Amino acid sequence: MTTGEALASDDRPRAMSHDQADATHFGGPTGAAILMVVMPLVSVYLSACIHRHGGALVIPTLADLPVPTARAALYFFAWLAFQIALQIVLPGKIVTGLAQRDGLRVEYKLNGLASLIVSVVALVGVWRFGGVRGNDIADELGGLLAIGILFAFAFSVFLYFYGFSSKRREARTGNTLYDFFMGTALNPRVGRFDLKLFFESKIGMTTWLALTLAMAAADFEKNGALSTAMILVVLFQSVYIADFYVFESAMLSTWDINYENYGFMLAFAFVVWMPFNFSLQAQYLLRQESVVPVWAAVLLVVLNLAGYYVFRTSNLQKHRFRTEPDAKIWGKPASFIQTKRGTKLLTSGFWGLARHTNYLGDLMMALAWCLPAGFSHVPPYFYFIYFAPLLIDRERRDHKVCKEKYGDDWDAYCEKVKYRIVPGIY
């Protein structure tokens, strides 16, 4: 999710070396230390509010802390092993990514859509014939969350030390705490198995959908039917995640893949933050009834579709400009600013209206997912509340990096494309 640009490629092998990374993101080492405490606590607190207090914001007690269970561990590691097996066994397209910050282009095996379909079929089969009900998963959410948090910390320790085996030119600060949080390597791999892409997609995205579907199954088991609110949440999120895999190759041009190291921040995000916190709407609707009239459902569908159009079209325009520079945008040849670095800054289509209109589409969809929960409690709105400042911060960080990279050319780009996210407003 970066500003549209075409990066130069360089397939030459690099000797092991080290770039001094920027240690100011997220408040530097102090901010990293705070976030490593706050992120797990927020996840635990939100879960407790919904599953122990009916969605109300409360002062937590020790009784609200989730406890790992043997059954939760069985579910967690069986699912992890299943997703690893699908990544290895299922055929996939081999795609070469863009030149990354050190100039190298990396190959990825993409089989996400097939993996998602097999995963959903397997979940339905286990629910129908395997004896694991939606309520079983709902009852073990606390244990699953606890296991996920412990795994994220342990896995981050592995990533920290494993990153030093990289023979690429990696960016590190030299501060142990901050490098643990941000990571010591850009794309750590075990053989050809790319850990970052796997955990972001197969664990972050697919597990998010799996939990949402499990909550819907539990709701159906309890009531014999699904509420309109639950149907909307399941439909919106299912389409979003399926779309992610349909356009999986576009992921290879994002900030996460090409610029941010793989450390605790992303590891925790993929294992815990995405699946458990992004499915809060479905978790809430399992516990609390929300009535959505027909007219409101229609408006929510329109909001979600409009957001999806802005989000997907923006990202496709950027991706095609990077990979097919001659491709037309809105029926016309793409306009751009040619930089002194030899790369191009896109100023056509949505990227001529604002520097990150894709974020606007994301936020529109996020709001559509939260509104079916009604207005009685705050926790089901966490996704939007968290996502808005996250995207604003990411746009600001991207702006800073691009200013350092392009200098006067970036100033010229910002003069031409004046707005950051919302055309005419911000």
N, C-alpha and C positions, 0 to 999 in steps of 0.2 A: 504494500500500500504506500507507494511513493509517488512523487511527481513524475509524470510521463517523460521518459527520456530514453534514448537509445545508447546503450553502453558498448564500448569497444570490447572486442574479444581478444583473448590471449591464451593460447593453449600450452604455452611453454611450462615445463616443470619448474617449481620454485624450491630453493633450498630453505631449510628451516630458518626462520628469522622472526623478528618480533617488532611490531609497531606499537608505539605508545598510544593507548586508547584514551578517549575522553572520559574522565572520572567525575563528570558533573551531572550526568543524567540521573534522574530519580533522587536527587539530593546527595549524590556521591556516596561514600562509604557509610556515613551516618544514616542517610535515607535508606540505603540498602538494608542495613541492620534493622531499622524500624519496619520496613516492608516485610522482611522475613518473619517478623512476629505478627504483624497486623494481618497479612494475607490469610494465614491459617485461622486466626481468631475470628476474622470477619466471616469466613466460610462456616466455622462452627456456630457462630452466633446466629447467622441467618437460618441455618438448619434447625437450630433449637427454637427460634421464634416461630417457625412454621409448623414443626412437628410436635413441639411440646407446649406451645402457647397460642395456638390457633392463628398465628400470623401477627400477633401483637409484638410491639417493641417492648422488651422487658429488661430489667437489670439481671444479668445472668448469674447463675450460681454454679458450684462445682457439679451439681446434679445434671446440668445441661451439657457437660462434656461428653462427647461420644466415646464409646469404648470399643476397641477391636474385638471381633468375635471370630470363632473358627469358621462359621458359615460364611461370614462376610469375606474372610480371607480366601476361602474356596471360590466364591463368586469372582472376586477381583482377579486372582491369578489365573483362573480358568479362562476368563475373558481376555486377559492380556496374552496368554499363550495362544488362544484362538486367533486373535488379531495378528500376532506374529506369524502364525502358520499361513493365514490368508495372504499376507504380504509376500511370503516366500513361495508358496505353492501356486497361487493363481497367476495366470499369464498377465503380462502388462506391457504397455508401450514404453520403450526406452526413449527418454527425452533429454536433450542436453539443455541445461539451464543457461541463463544469461551470464556474462562475465561478472564475477563477483568483485568485491572490493580489492582483492589482490590480483585480479585479472584472470583468474582461472575459471573455466567453465566445467560444471560438474554434471554427470549423467544421473538421472533418476529413473526408477522403475515406477510407473504410474498404473495402478490397477484399482484405484479407489472406488469407482462406481460398481465394478463387479464385486469387490469386497463388501461394499455397503449392502448390495442386494442379497448376497449370501448371508450376511450378518442378520438382516431383518428376517429373512426366511428362517434362519436358525432360531432366532428369538421367538418367532411365532410357533415354530415346531416345539421348542422347549416348553413354552407356555401351554400349548394345546395337549402335548403328549408326554412331556418330560417331567411333569410334576412340580415345576417351578412356576409359581403364580406371581401376578403382579404385586399382590400383597406381601409375598415373601421378600421381594426386593424392597418394597416400601418399609417393611419392618426392619430391614438390615441397612437402611440408608446411613444411619449413624455409624454403624460398624464399618461400612464401606468408605465413608468419609474419613474415619480415623485411619484405616489402612492406607487410603490414598495419600493422606498427609505424611505418614511415616515413610511410605514408598518414595514420595517426591523428595524428601530430605536425603534418604539413602541414595537415590539415583543421582541427585545433585552432587553428592560426594564423589561418586564414580565419574561423573562428567568433568568435575574439576580436575581430577588427577589424570583421567584419560585424555583430556584436551592437550596436555603437555607432550603427548606422543605424536601430535600432528606435525607433519613435515611441510605444511603450508606456512605462508607468512600470516601469522595470527596477530590480532590486536589485543593487548592486555595492558593493564595499568600497573601491575606489580604489587597492588594492594590485595592481600589474600582475601579479605572479606568481600571487597567489591568484585573481584574476579570470580569468587564463588557465586555471587549473586548474578552477575552478567554472563559468566562463562569464560572459559579459557580457549575455546576453539569455535570457529564459525559453524562448521558442519561435521561434527564427529560421526565417524562411521565404523561399523564392525564389518570388515570386508566391503561389500557393495551395499550393505544395509545402512541406509541413512537414518540415523536416530531422530534427528530433529523433524524431518518431514513425516516420518512414521508416527511419532507421538502427537504432532500437531493435527494430523488428519485422522488416523485410525483410532487413536486414543482420545484426543480432544473432541473432535467432531462426531465420530461414530458413537462414542460412549455417551455424549450429550443426547443424541437421538435415542439411544437405547434406554436411558433413564426416563426421558419424556414418554416413550412408548410404554415403559413399565408402569408409570403413574397412570396413564390412560387405561391400561389393562386392569390395574387395581381399582380405578373408578368404575369400570364396567362390572367388575366382580362385586363391588359393593352395591351398585344401584341398578344393574341390569341394562344400563344404557349410558351413553356419554352425553354430558351437557354440551350446549352450544359453545360455551366458553372453552371447554377442553378440546372440542373438535377444532376450533379456530387455532388454538395454540399448537396442537399437534400438526395441523395442516401447514401453518405458516413455517414452523421450524423444520418440518420434513422437507418442504420445498426448498428452503434455504440450504439445508445440508446436502440434499441431492444435487442442487445446482452447483455447490462447491465441488462436487466430484465430476459433474459433467464438464466443468471448466477447470479441472484439476491442474492442467498445465499452466494456467494463469497464476497459480500459487508460486510458481518458480520465479516470478518477476517481483515478488513482494519484499518489503523491508525485512520481515522476519527471516526469510531464507537467505538473503544476500548481504545483510549488514549486521544483524544482531547475533552475538555469540549465543551458544546454547548452554545456559547455566540454570541456577535455581529459578530465576524469574520466569523463563519460558517453561521449564520443567514443571514447576508448580502450576503454571497456567494451564498446561495441557492435561495434566493428570487430575487436578482438583478443581481449579477455578472454572474452566469451561464446562465440564460435564455436570458438576454439582450446582454451580451458581447460575448457569445459563438455563438450567431446567427448573428453576425455582417457580416459574408460573404454573407448570404442570403439578409440581409438588404441592403448591398452595391450593390449587383447584381440587386436589384429592381430599384436602382437609376442610375446605370452606366452599360453600355454594356461591356461585356468582351467576346472576341472571342477565343474559345479553339478549335484548329484543332484536327482532329481525332487522329493523332499520339500522341499529347500531352495528350488527354483524356485517351488513352491506358496506357501511362506511369503513369498518375495519379492514375488510377485504380490499376496498379501493385504496386505502392508505398503504397497506402492505404491498399491493401490486405496483403502486406508484413508486414507493421506495425501492422495490426490487428493480424496476426499470432503470431508475437513476443509478443505482448501485452497479448492476450488471453491465449496463451500456457503458458507463464510465470506465469500468475496469477492462472491458473488452477493447474500447478505444485505445487505452493506454497500452495494453498487451499487444494489440495488432500493430500499433505504431512502432513498438520496440522490435517486433519480430518481422513485420512486413512494412517497411518504411513507405512503400508506394501505395499502400491501401488507402482508400478514400474514407473520409469521415463525414457523415451526413451528406453524402453524394458529391463531396468536393475533395480535391487534394488537400492533405493535411498541411496546416500552417505551423511554423515552428520558429524558434530562435536558435540559430547555429552558434554554439559556444566556441570559445577559444580552445577548449579541451578537445574539440572535435566531435562532441556529442550534441544532441538536439533536445530542446525543451518544447514539448507539445503545447500549442496554443489554439487547437481546434476542438470542436465539439464541446462536450461538458468541461474539458480542460481549458477552454477559453472563457468559461463563465466563472469558474473558481478553481483554485489550485487543488482542491480535494472534494469535488462534488460527490465522489464515491462515498465519502464519510457522511454526507447529507442523506444519501439513500440508506446507508446502514442505520442511521438514527431514526429515520422514518419507520423502517421495519421493526427496530427495537421497541419503539413506542406501540406499534400495532400488536406486538406480542404481549405487552404488559397490560394494556387496557382491558382485555377480556376478564382480568381478575377483579375489576371493579375498583372502588376507591376507599374500601374499609381499612386497608392495611398497607404499609410501606414496603415490606420485604419483596413482594412479587414485582415491584418496580425497580429492584436493585439493578437489573441488567441495564436499563436506560440510565439510571442515576450514575452508575459506574462508567458506562460506555461513553457518555458525552464528554466528561473531562479527560478520559483516556485518549479519545480521538483528537481533542483539542491539544493535549500535550504532545501527542505523536506528530501532529501537524507542525507544532512549534519546533520540535526536535528536528524534523525533516527540513524545515526552513533554515535552521541553524547550520545543519550539515551542508545543505545546498549552497548557502551563502559562502561558506568556507571553500567549497569546491569550485564554484563558478564565478565568484567575485562580482564584477560589474555586470556580467551577463545575467546573473540572477536578479540584480537590481532592475535590469531592463525587462526581465520576465515579469517581475512583480508589478512593474509600472503598467505592463500590458494586461496582466491578469490580476486585478486589484484585490479580489476577495479571496479569502482563505477557504471557507467551507460552504457558506450560504450565499449564493449570488445576491448582490444588492444589500446585504445585511452585515455579514461578517466574513 
